[in-house]
Amino acid sequence: MLMKFNFLGGADMVGRMGMTIEGDNKRLLVEYGMSPTKPPEYPIMAPRVDHVFLTHCHLDHCGMIPAICGRDNCELFTTPLSAEISEIMMYDSLKIAKAEGYPEPYTTGDIERTMKCVAPLTFEDTIELGKIDVTLHDAGHVPGAAMFEFKCDYNTIYTGDIHTADQGLVYGAKPIKCKNLFIEGTYGGRNHPDKNATINSFIAKIDEVIDRGGIVIIPCFAVGRTQEIMMLLRNLGYDMWVDGMGRSVTNLFLDYPEYLREPKALKQAKRVFNEIRNSGMRKHATKGQIIVTTGGMLDGGPVLGYLRALRENPKNAILLVGYQAEDTNGRMLMEKGCITMDGEIVKIECEVQKYDFSAHAGHDELVNFIRKSDPENVIIMHSETRELFLPDLQDYNVILPECGKEFELDI
């Protein structure tokens, strides 16, 4: 069956994902996110849709779904864990918009209607939508993240964000034979360093900082990275604290142990970390040894309070463990050794190191996944370096879609 595909965002960029699939008298929307830049960037406005599919709960994939489900009152297919965390992210995005003075892209009523539209599915569940069967598969990115398999005359896979290697939290994604493969290309042209070497270097640096009398600050994304880092550090025996939205996400992960590779390890990590439950406890954390806290790019969240208190001591260290986008405090810290705080640029005297703990597959892992999926057509999205895949994919019909430009495929 011939279907029309149109990217509303995220085709040639990392962020603000969104794609429509049209045919069989239906219009489907796969993901609808925002880029949490300053100001936020949104995808092209989606037309009216019948069903929405959400791969996972990161803001660049879920952040604008209330604008559509709130308007169209359409079913939202995703895992229950992704739905619950997405709700937290959606309310948080409204809170940030209010705080920063940006127009609110939807209302709290839209979020409430969206959550009523959720049709929860888990891995290997299949639903029938007319002539199309849709099956969920594990994407290996963060707990609850799914790939969607659309099956009619042929198989079409939409990966969302994937990682093919096992992580502390989740198992890696497995290739699925298909005719059409829509795959993310975030790390086009780049591979990750050896994971064990990264972990060893990271822990050695923590030991070094604490041995010299310093405090380690680890700014983390709330969903996935906070929990990965807590699990890595759980056996070190230091005085460790965790702050921010990552605490509530950890609790949600533990409510859904079926999406975790090692739920016992995450439970153990939660027990050994002191949880910050109010602002008064933060003074105690600044006398500890390790602080794991949101936000991951140093633009907001409790991390700024810790930097205010600890930034002048060169014995302390800030260990960055996530992507630092342009025009963020994290990027400025890496490049210039300072950040913007309270409207002023301030110098950070702490040591700064960056470690690669990405939850995305690297270039070679993505190429290997494509080859094992054995598609005819490879559609690369969510990437600013898509052309770098072309030399490795000469045996396939590679499509590099553009936002707002429709194309057709048999599915």
N, C-alpha and C positions, 0 to 999 in steps of 0.2 A: 504494500500500500504506500503510495507516494504521500509524504508529509512535508509541510513547510516548517522550516526552523528559522528563528530570528533572535539574535542576541540583543538584549536590551542594555547589557553592561557586562564587563568582565571578559570580553573576548580577547582583546589585546592588552589587557592590564590586569594586575593583581588587585582585586577589590570589586565592589558593587556588582556582584554576579546577578544574572537574570537571563532566562532564555524561554521563548515560547515555542510550543510544538502545536501545529495546526493541521487538522485533517479528520476524516470520519465524523464530521459535524461536531467536532470538539476543539477547544483550545486549552492547552495545558500550559502551566507556568512552572518551570523548574528553577527554584531558588529566586530570591529577590532581596539583595543585600544593599548595604551602604558602605562607603569608604569613610572611616572615622577620622577624616582629615579636618583641618580648620580653615574654612567651614566644611561640614560634611558634603560628600559628593554622592549623588543618587543616580540610579539607572534611568533609562528612558521610561516614561510612564507606560505601564502595561495596559493593553486593552482589556476589556472584560474577559474573564477566564472562567472555566468550569471547574478545574481542579488545580491545586498547587502541590508541588513536591519539594520537600526541604531535605537536603543531604545531611546538614549538621548545624550546630548552634553558633558558629562564629558570626560576628556582626556583618561581615562582608557577604554572607550568604543568607542570613535570616533577617537582617535589620530593617528591611522595608516591607516585609510580608504583611504587617497589620494594615498598611495602606491599601492592600488588595483584598485580603480576606475580610477586613472591616467594611470595605465597599461592596464586594461581590457576594459575601457570605458563602464562599465556596469551600469544599472540603480541603483540608491540609493533611497530606500524607507524610508522616515522618515517624521516627521512633519516639516512644514516650519520654525517654531521657532527653533527646534533642528538643522536644517540645517544652519540657519544664525549664531547661536552661535558657532556651531562646526567650521565654517569657521574662526571665530575669534581665537578659540583655536588652530586650525591647524597652522595658521600664527604665533601665539605666540610660539608654540613649535619649529618652525624653528628659530625664533628669539633667543630663549633660547639656542638651539643647537649651533648656531653661537657664542653666547656670551660665552658659556662654553667650546667651542672647540670640541664638539662632532660631529661625522659624521651626516650629514643631511639625514634623512630617506626617504625623497622625495623632490620634487622641488616645487616652486611656481606654475609652469605650471601644476603639478599634482593636486594641490589644485584647480586651475581654471577649469581643466577638471572635477574634482569631482563635483564642484558646478553646472556644466552644466548637469551632470548625475542625479541630484536630481529630483525625481518624488514625489512631495509633497502630503502627505495624512494627514487627520486629524482623530480624534477618531471616531470610528464606520464606517469609510470607509473600503470597501472591494475591493481587486483586485483579478483577476483570473490569475493564472500562470499554464497553462495546467490543470491538474487534481486537483490542490491545490488552494483553496481560502484562502487568507490572510486578516485578519481584525485587525485593530489597536484598542487598548483599553487604557484608562488612567492608568498610572502606579503610580501616586501620589507621585513621588519622587522629581522632580523639574518641573516647567512649560514646557510643550511640551513633557515630557517623556512618552513613549508608551510601552505597552506590545503587543506582536504579537500572534495572534491566527491563527495557520495553520490547515486548515480543509480539510480533504479528506474523508477517510472512518470513521475517528474518529477526535476528537479535540485534538490539542496539543497546550499548552500555553508556551510561553517563556516570562518570566516576565521582564528581565533586572533588574535594581535596582528598588525596590518598597518601598513605605511606605503605611501602611493600615490606619493610623490615619490621620485625617484632620490636615493640617498645615495652617499657615497664608497665604501662597501663593497658595496652591493647596488642593483639596480634596483627600482623601485617595483612594487607589486602591480597587476595588471590586473583590471578587473571581468569577471565571467562571468555570462552570462544564467542565471537560475534562478527557481524558484518560491518557494523558502524561503531566506532569507539570515540566517544567524546571524553577527552582526558585533559586534566590540568597539566600545565607546563611551567609551574612557578620557578622551578630550578633549572630551566633550560640552559645548557652550557655550564652548569656548575654541579659538582658532586660534593657530598658531605665528607669531612674527614672521618677517619676510623672512629667509631662510636666509643670503643673501650679506651682508646688513647685520649679522647675528649674527656671522658668521665674521670680517668686517672689524673689528668692535668687539672681538672676542675677541683677535685677533692684535695690534691696536693696544694693548690693555691689557698683553699680554705684553711688547711692545717697551718700553712705558712703565716697567714694573716692572724690567726688566733694565737699562734706561738709568739708573735711579736706584740701581742696585747691589743690587737685591733678587733673591730666588729665587722662582720661580713653582711652586706646588704645585697639581697638578690631580688631585683624587681622582676615580677613574673606576670604573664597573662593568667587570668583567673581560670580559664577553661583548658585543662590539660597540662600546661607547663608547670603551674603551681604544684600539682599532684605528682608529676614526674620528678620534680626536684625534691619534694618531701620524701618520696620513696627512695631516692638515691642517697639521701642524707640520714635516713632513719636509724642507722646503726652506728653513727659516729660518736654518740655519747656527749655531744655538746649541749649547751643551753640554747634551745632553738625556739623561735617564735614565728607564728604565721598570722598575717593580717589581710583584711580586704575581702573582696567578693569571692576569692578562691576558697575561703572557708565554707561558704554555703554551697559552692559547686562540689566540693569534696563530699559533703553530706549527701548531696543528690546522687553522686556517683555510687556511694555506698548503699543508697536505696535501690540501685539497679545493678547488683553484682554480676548479673548475667552478661553485662557489656564490658566487664573488666577481665584482664588476663590474670591478675593476682589480687583479688579483693582482700585477702588476709594481709598482704604487704601494705596496702593502702590503709587498712584499719590500724596496723601497727604504727605506721607513720603518723597518723592522726593522734594516736595516744602519746607519742614522744614529743610532739610539738605543742608548745603552749599557745593557746588560741587567744587572740586579742578580741575581747568582746565589748570593750568601751575605751574611750579616749584615755582614761586614767591609767589603763594597763600599758599604754605605749611608753611611759617613762620607765617601766620595768624592763621592757624589751630593749631599750637603749643601753641597759646595763648587762644585757645578755651577750651571746656570741654570734648568733646567726639570726637574721631577720629575712623571712621570705614574705614578700608583700606585693600587692598590685599598686600602681599600674606598670605594665611591662615596658612602656616607652617613656616613663617618667613625666608624662604630661598631666597626670592627675592621680587621685587616690592617695592612700596613706604614705606611699613612698616619699612624697614631697615633705611630709612632716619629719620623717626619719633623716632625710638629707639636710633639712634645716638644723636638726640637732647634732648631726655627726659629720657634716661636710668639711669641717676645718681641721680634722685630725688625719694626717697622712698615713697613720698606721691602719686606718680603716680601709675597706675595699668595697667597691661596687662591682659585682659580677653580673654582666648582662648575659642573659640566656635566651633571648628572643630577637626577632627581627626588629630593627630600628628604622622606621620609615623616615624619608626626608621630611624636614621641617618639624621634627619632634625633638624634645629635650634629650632623648636617648642618643639620637644622631649627633646633636650638638655636643653632648658630653664626649662621645667618641672622637669627634674631629677637633674640638676646641677646648675641652676640659672645663666647660662651664654649662650652666643651664639657665633658663628663665624661671624666676621664682618671685612671686608677689610683684610681677610687672617689671622686675629688674634682672639684668644678667649678672649671675653670681658665680664666682670661681669655686670649683670643687677640688679640694686638696687631697681627697681620697685616691688611692690607686684604682684604676679602671681596667677591667679585662672583659673580653667578649668570648663566649663559647657557643658552638653550634649544637643546639639541641632541637633542631627543626623537626616538626611532625609531618613534613612533606617529603615525598620521594625525591632523590637526586636525579640528575640527568640520565645516568646509565641505568638506574633502577626503573625509570619511566620507559626507556627504550626497551629494556628487557620485558617489562609488563606488556608493552604493545606487541612485541614479537610473540609472546606466549598467548596473547588474546587472538592473534592471527586474523585481524580484520581486513576488509578491503579498503575501507575509508577510515582515516584517522583525522579527527577534528580536534585541534589543539586550542585550548582556551586558558584563561586565568594565567596569562604569561605576558611579559614584556620582551621576552627573548625567544619567541617561537621559532624564528628562522634557524636558530642554532640546532634544531632537531632534524632539519631537512637532510643533511648528509647521511644521517643514520637511518633514514626512513625512505630510502629510494625505492623500496619494493612495495610501497603503499601509495594510495591516492590520498595525499595530505591536503586537508582543507584548513586554511587560516581565516576563520570568519571575521567579519567586521561588524561592529555594532550598528544596528539599524538596517543591515543589508540581508534580505531574506535569501535562503537557498533551500533546495529540495533534496530529499533522500528517500530511497525505498526502505521501509522498515517492516 
